[in-house]
Amino acid sequence: MQTISGKPFNIAAIAQGGRLQYEALLLVASLRACDPDFPGRVILLEPQPGGAWPEDPRIRGEATRAALDRLGAEIIPFEARHFGAAYPQGNKIEALAALPEGEPFLFLDSDTLITGPLSAVPFDFDRPSASMRREPTWPEIELYGPGYNDIWSSLYRRFGLDFDSSLDLSQPDGYWQRYLYFNAGWFFFHDPQAFGARFLEFARSVRDDPPEELVCQSLDPWLDQVVLPLVIHSFGGGRPGPELAAMDGDVTCHWRVLPLLYARESDRAVEVLEQVAAPNWIKKALKEHEPFLRMIYQGRGHKVRAMFDRANLPRPEQKIRNRIKAAKLWMR
């Protein structure tokens, strides 16, 4: 398969012991079910013990490894030296260094389902972009503190980037959607080594020496999403165009946690989830994780689904979470 830029690409995701290994299994199984002719490599990046992981973060047990091998996924190790257990979201920053240099990549969070033909999406790997399925989670504006303009412009100045060209001028001044902000659930570029090195450089700079305009802001867990737009902008990228509408649409579903999947995602996403979880050799692995056992195989997911009208979901997301928790059906 050739992309719009004329190059094949690799899919990359994180796989480590615990919940993420089962999510990664669902991701790869859904790819094989919904895009069986996808010709690229599927690379699962596994953090190794040592460095910033004081305990062993590798995939546990043989059932998951056997299933991933049967699905044709490659497991490639990487060392986390800067984030690790203190900031697990940093895996996606450090793991990029383990991907093949110069080969275009699409990074997907492990809690993603493929629900359509991913190989038909016309990525332009020379213009990086990322998911726009986000809420105004960062920054949180304080009454007497710096506003959106001051906070975001300070970050662009830090790295010598042009702030004005990043703005969506169709949005009002001071409104969160005017500023380049992504969900880090997917992003892509033509070289993971270059992208990862800059992602790491920017993330360490902001973490270790944040601009004074960020004095009131928390960077945990938002650091990756704060820095990602800066990295994408620095490589000449920006907001995804209409040609990428299938991402977070007909082709991918970033479901986050199973109760949210059952509460708000499409019938197609639930159908794919339960289809790919059904074979005994996949079920054997997934049932090791209690939330998957109870949500998928014991029917709690459909109890959650019956609580919500997908055409009229509560906003913000926290209201959905609170209702599920009140019903004692929240698991992750």
N, C-alpha and C positions, 0 to 999 in steps of 0.2 A: 504494500500500500504506500502511496505517495501522498504527502501532505501538500498544502498549498505552496509551501516553500520547496517542494521537490525532494524531501528527505523522509525516510522512515523514522519512527520514534519509539521510545521505550516508555512503558508505564512503570512508575515507581510508587511504592507505599512502604510504610513502616510496619514491621511485624515483630512483636516482642511478647514475652511471657504474660499470660493473663488475658484480659478482655481483648486486647489488640490482635492477638493471634487468631482469635475466632472471627473477629471482624475482617481480618485480612483473608481468611478462608472464604467468607461470604463474598467478598469483593471479587476474588479470582473466579469463584464458581459462577457468579453472576455474569462476569465477562465471557466465560466460555459458553454459557447458556444463551446470552443475548447477542454476542458478536463472535460466533464460532470461527469465523475466518480472519479474526484479528491476527496479523502476521508478525507483530512486534514482540519484543521480549517483555515479560512481566517480571520485574525485579522487586523482591521484598527485602528491605534493608533491615538487618537485625543488629541492634546494639549488643556489644560484648561486655562481659564483666571487666571491671577495672576502670581506671580513669574517673569519670564523673558518676559512674554507677558502682557504688560500694557493694551492692548485692548483684546476683546474677540476673540480668534482664532478658535472657534468651528464651526462645519458645520452649514451653514445657511439654513433656510427654511426646510420644511417638505418633499418636493418632493424627494430630494436626500436620506434622511434617509429612507423614505418609500421604495425606489427602492433598496437600499442596504440591507434592512431587507428582502425584497422579494427574493433577491439573496443569502441569507444565510450568509452574512458577519456579524462578531461581531465587534462592536465598543467599544474599551477599552480606557479609559482616561489615560493621563499621565501628570505630572507636569514638565515643563521646568524651571529649576532653574539657568542654567549656560549660555544658548545661546539665545533661543527665538527670539524675534523680531530683535535683533541686528545681529543674524546670523541664519536665518531660517534653513539652512542646518544642523544645530546642532540638529534638531528634531530627525534625525535618530540615533544620538548618545544617546540622553537621553531617547528616547522612548523604547529602548531595555529593560530597567529596568522593564517595565510593562508587558513584555511577560512572559509566564510560565517558571519557573526555570527548567533547565534540559531537556527541550523539544526542539529538533532540529528545526531550523527555516531557512527559506529563506526570506531575506529582499529584497523587490522590490521597486524601486522608483515608485511613483504613476503614472508617465507618461510612463507606460509600458503596452503593449498589450501582451496577451497570444495568440499565433497563432498556437499552436500544443499541443500534450499531455505532459504537464509538469510532470505529475506523472510517466512518463517513463524515465525521466532523472536520471541517476545513481549517484546522489550526494553521496560523502563520507563525512559525516558531522564531522568526526574526523579530516579531513584535510581541513581547511577553505580555501576559494578562493573567487574571485570576478571577475567582468567584465573586459575584456581586450579591450573593445571598447572605446578607449581613443586616444587623440591626445597629443602632447608634450606641454601641457598647463602650467606645473610647473615642475621644476623651470624655470624662465627666466634668462638665463645666460648673465651677464653683461661683457663687454669687459675686464675690469680689475678686475672683482670680482671673487669670488670662482666658481669653475666648478662643474659639476655634482658629481664627486667623493667626493669633500670636503663637499658639501651640504648634500648629502644623508648619507655619513658616519658619519657626526656630529649628525644626528638624531638617527642612530643606537647606537652610543656611549651613547647618552643621556639615553637610556633605557636598556643598557647592552646587546644589541643584536649583533649577529654575522653578520657583513655587507657582508663579502666575500661570504657567502653561499646564499645570496639573489640575487647575480648577475647572469645574463644570459651571460655566457662566449662566446656564439656564436655571440654576438653583439660586435662591436668595443668599445674599451675603450673611454669613453667620449661621447658616443652616447646615447641618452635618453632611448632607448629601452633596454639597458643593465641593467637598474635599475628597481627594482620592483615598478610598478606604475599602479594603477587600476582606472577605472571609478567606482564610488561608487553606480552605478545604481542597482547592485545586489551583495549580498554577503551572506554567510551562515556559520553556525557552529552548534555544538551540544548543546550549552548552551548560550542563549541570555544574561543571567545575568552576566556570566563571561566575555563574549565578550563585553557587554555594559560597564561594570565597567572599563575594561582596555581601551576601546575606549575613554571613558570620561577622564580617568586619563591622557592618552597620549595627547589628544586634549587640555586639559586645560594647561598642561605643555608647549606645543609648543606655544599656544596662549599667555600665560602670561609671558613666559620667553624663547623666542626662542634662539637657539644657535647663536653665533655671526656670523656664516657662512650664516645665513638667513637674514642678515641686509638689503640686497637689495631686498628681496623677499616679495611679497604680499601674505597674507594668506587668504584673502577674495576675491573670494569665495572658495579657494582651500583647506582650512584646513582639511576637512573630507577626501579628496583624498590624502593629504600629510600623514595623520596619519594612514589611513586604511592599507596600506602595512606593516607598522610597527606592527600593531595589528595582522594581519594575520600571519606574519612571527613569531611573538612571540608565537603563538599557534601551530607552526609546519606546517603551510600552505604555499601556494605559488601560482604560476601561474596555471590556470586551464589546465587540460590535454585534450586530444582529446575527451574523453568521455563526456565532457561538451560542445562540439561544437554546440549543439542545442540551448544553451543560446546565445542570440544575433544572432540567426540563424533561424532554422525552428520553434522554440518553443517560443521564446520571441522577442519582438521588443521594445527597449527603444527609444521612438520616440521624446522625449524632448519637442517640441512645434509643433502644428498642421501644420504650414507652412513647417517645415522640414520633417514631416511625408509624406506629399503629394509630396514634392520635391524629396525625395531620397529613401524612403522605398519601399519594394516590393509590387507587385500587391496583394499578399496575405494579407499583413498588411492593405492595404487600404480596401480590401474586408471585413476583419474581423471588422475593425473600423465601416464601414457603415452598416454592418449586425447587430452588437450589438447595434448601436445607433438608429436603426429603430423602435423598439416597442414604442408605444405611451407613456407607463409609464416610459420609459427611456428618450425618447425625451422630455417629460414634464420637466424633471430636466435639461437636457443638454442645452435646449434652453434658460435657465436663464442666461447662460454665453455667452456674445455676440460673442467672437471669435469662439465658437463652433457652434452657430447659423449660422454665416456667412460662416465659412469654411465647415462645414459638410452639413448643410441643405439648404444653399443658393448657393452652387456651387463654392465658391471662391477657395476651395481646389483643384478642378480639373483645374482651371485656373493656379494655381501654378504648378500643375503636368505637364501641357502641356509645361511649360517653360524649362524643364530639360530632358536630356537623362540620364536615370539611369545607363547606361553602360559607361558613360563618364562625371561624375559629376565633377564640379570644386573643387579644393583643395586649401587651407584648407576650413573648413566649413564656415568661415566668408565670403567667396566669394559667397556661396549660399545665405546666409542671405542678403548680400548687393544687390544681383540681385532681390530678392523678395521685399526688401524695396524700391528699385528704381521703381518697378512696383506698389507700394502702396498696396501690398497685405500682408504685415507682420502684424500678430496679435498674441497675446499670452495671 
